[in-house]
Amino acid sequence: MKIDIIGDIHGCFSEFEQLTKKLGFDWNEGISVHPHGRRLAFLGDLTDRGPDSLKTVHFVWELVIKRKVAFYSPGNHCNKLYRYFLGNNVQISHGLETTVAEYEASDQKARQLVKERFIELYEQAPLYQVLDGGKLVIAHAGIRHDYIGKSSAKVKTFVLYGDITGGTNPDGTPVRRDWALKHPGKPIIVYGHTPVSEPRVINNTYNIDTGAVFGGKLTALRYPEMELVSVPSSMPYVAEKFKSFPD
């Protein structure tokens, strides 16, 4: 099984296109196809903050649902957009406002199509992906080793938001435990959610959210080669959005 796992896109579609071309995918038919059958995997947060959230939704739907040649599991931003499309009362903030603005600027037919496609994509997605006979797990904010194979509310919260304590940092972001420090090393876990300036590799866990939407990079991890591939972002750099860890 050969997979290229893509970090949090957040509507940065041009960077996604550049990255997949760098990975060897062919776009001649307007969709990414690899000549040697490699597949893409998305670890969530397709939308919000970036300029092309709806285009990203359509593209991932095409690959995952229509062609069945890619893998997807949701992130917390995906979960919030899903609840918005269901008509739930959600705060249109923290990036959702950019996706909603794109959506509301579309005509009724286009709005209905993207809404239907995203709901289908979300509802058919596993909470996290266990691939290659259990050797590889892809989960948006990561997953504790003993949670793999489970899907309780506690596990869902962990996968979407990380190992949160319930407390908040001075900037309002949730306090999270560094779960990767305790990972026993197997399986390989690939995740995102927390932007880092460079991919963070520890105990066979890989954080590949390198903050494309905050002016960093969009990063992919090639599996099983375990090669990291990135392209620079075209977005303004926002230094305070990147998490640093003690050496």
Secondary structure, DSSP 8 states (H G I E B T S, - for coil): --EEEE---TT-HHHHHHHHHHTT-B-TTSS-B-TT--EEEE-S--SSSSS-HHHHHHHHHIIIIIS--EEE---HHHHHHHHHHTT------TTHHHHHHHHHTS-HHHHHHHHHHHHHHHHHS-SSEEEGGGTEEE-TT---GGGTT---HHHHHHHHH-SEEEEE-TTS-EEE--GGGG--S-SEEEE-SS--SS-EEETTEEE----GGGTSEEEEEEETTTEEEEEE--S---GGGS-----
